[in-house]
Amino acid sequence: MAGRLLPGVGVRVRRGRRHDLPEVRAILGRPADRREVRDYRRHLADLGADVYVAEDAGGTIVALVSVAYARSLVRGGVSALLDGVRARPGTEAPLLDGLIAFAEERARRRGCRRLSAWVEPDDTTARAAFLARGYRPGPWLETELGGAPA
């Protein structure tokens, strides 16, 4: 099992690969469809994004973290957006903290000046993990863009 061991949780983190999609879908709770396969492959190939998976000792994927990077003209420098962090039920608490720390380190190494996080409103476990690490709610405004082209 290649990758970096996360301290205190006994899992290794490595870059996501194409063949990981079935296990990634299971963690995200999504059914299979053709479009998602294409989108996942594009995401893995995108130099402006990172997808990492966490494997247990048996090589089973138990969690994932996804980070996107963008240059900011207004704020200056490079910013990172932690697009999502998920873990299999029952493994969340220490695992999410380790994955968030991992994402912070990756963002620093890529020269990011800030890391923002998208957390689903009903994901109280992830929200608690971010708040425990010192993240603060901010002026994040968003809208759903229905009908966006595929």
C-alpha positions in Angstrom: 0.0 0.0 0.0 1.7 3.2 -1.2 1.0 6.7 0.3 1.5 8.5 3.5 0.3 7.2 6.8 -2.0 9.6 8.7 -0.9 9.8 12.3 -3.2 8.3 14.9 -5.8 6.8 12.6 -3.9 3.9 10.9 -4.8 4.7 7.3 -2.7 5.7 4.3 -3.5 8.6 2.0 -2.8 8.4 -1.7 -3.9 10.1 -4.9 -7.1 8.9 -6.3 -7.0 6.6 -9.3 -9.6 5.7 -12.0 -10.2 2.2 -10.6 -11.2 3.8 -7.2 -14.5 5.1 -8.6 -16.8 2.3 -7.3 -15.5 2.7 -3.7 -15.6 6.5 -4.0 -19.2 6.3 -5.1 -20.0 4.1 -2.1 -18.5 6.7 0.2 -20.4 9.5 -1.5 -23.6 7.5 -1.6 -24.1 7.9 -5.3 -25.4 5.5 -7.9 -23.3 4.7 -11.0 -23.9 6.6 -14.2 -21.9 7.2 -17.4 -21.6 11.0 -16.8 -20.0 10.5 -13.4 -17.4 8.2 -14.8 -16.4 10.8 -17.3 -16.4 13.6 -14.7 -14.3 11.6 -12.2 -11.7 10.9 -14.9 -11.6 14.6 -15.8 -11.3 15.5 -12.1 -8.4 13.2 -11.6 -6.6 14.6 -14.7 -7.2 18.2 -13.7 -3.9 19.9 -12.6 -6.0 22.4 -10.6 -7.5 19.8 -8.3 -6.4 17.0 -6.0 -8.4 13.9 -5.1 -6.9 11.8 -2.3 -8.3 8.6 -0.8 -7.6 7.0 2.5 -7.1 3.2 2.7 -7.2 1.0 5.7 -4.7 -1.8 6.3 -6.5 -4.1 3.9 -6.5 -1.6 1.0 -10.2 -0.7 1.3 -11.0 3.0 0.7 -12.5 4.4 3.9 -12.4 8.1 3.2 -11.6 10.8 0.6 -10.8 14.5 0.3 -11.0 16.7 -2.7 -9.3 20.1 -3.1 -9.5 22.6 -6.0 -7.1 25.4 -6.5 -7.5 28.8 -8.2 -5.6 32.0 -8.6 -7.4 35.1 -7.2 -7.0 38.5 -8.8 -9.0 40.3 -6.1 -7.7 38.5 -3.0 -4.2 37.8 -4.5 -2.2 34.6 -4.7 -3.6 31.1 -4.9 -6.6 29.9 -2.9 -7.7 26.4 -2.2 -11.3 25.1 -1.8 -11.8 22.0 0.1 -14.6 20.7 -2.1 -15.4 17.7 0.2 -14.2 15.4 2.8 -16.1 12.2 3.5 -15.6 9.0 5.5 -17.4 5.7 5.8 -19.9 5.8 8.7 -18.4 5.0 12.0 -14.9 6.2 11.1 -15.5 9.9 10.7 -14.2 11.8 13.8 -10.5 11.3 13.9 -10.2 10.4 10.2 -11.8 13.7 9.0 -9.5 15.7 11.2 -6.5 13.9 9.7 -7.7 14.4 6.2 -8.4 18.1 6.8 -4.8 18.5 8.1 -3.5 16.7 5.1 -5.5 19.0 2.7 -4.1 22.1 4.6 -0.5 20.8 4.1 -1.1 20.1 0.4 -2.5 23.6 0.0 0.4 25.2 1.7 2.9 23.2 -0.5 1.0 24.5 -3.6 1.5 28.1 -2.3 -2.0 28.8 -1.2 -2.7 31.7 1.1 -6.0 30.4 2.3 -8.2 27.3 2.4 -12.0 27.6 2.3 -14.2 24.6 2.8 -17.6 23.6 1.4 -19.6 21.7 3.9 -23.1 20.4 3.3 -25.5 22.1 5.7 -26.6 18.8 7.3 -23.0 17.4 7.6 -22.6 18.2 11.3 -19.7 15.8 11.7 -17.6 17.5 9.1 -18.7 21.0 10.3 -17.6 20.1 13.8 -14.2 18.9 12.5 -13.6 22.2 10.7 -14.7 24.3 13.7 -12.4 22.2 16.0 -9.5 23.1 13.8 -10.2 26.8 14.0 -12.2 27.4 10.9 -14.7 30.2 11.1 -17.9 30.7 9.3 -17.5 33.5 6.7 -19.2 35.4 4.0 -19.7 32.5 1.7 -22.6 33.2 -0.7 -23.7 30.7 -3.3 -26.5 29.7 -5.6 -27.4 26.6 -7.5 -27.0 27.1 -11.3 -29.8 24.9 -12.6 -29.5 24.0 -16.3 -25.7 24.4 -16.5 -24.3 22.5 -19.5 -22.8 19.1 -18.9 
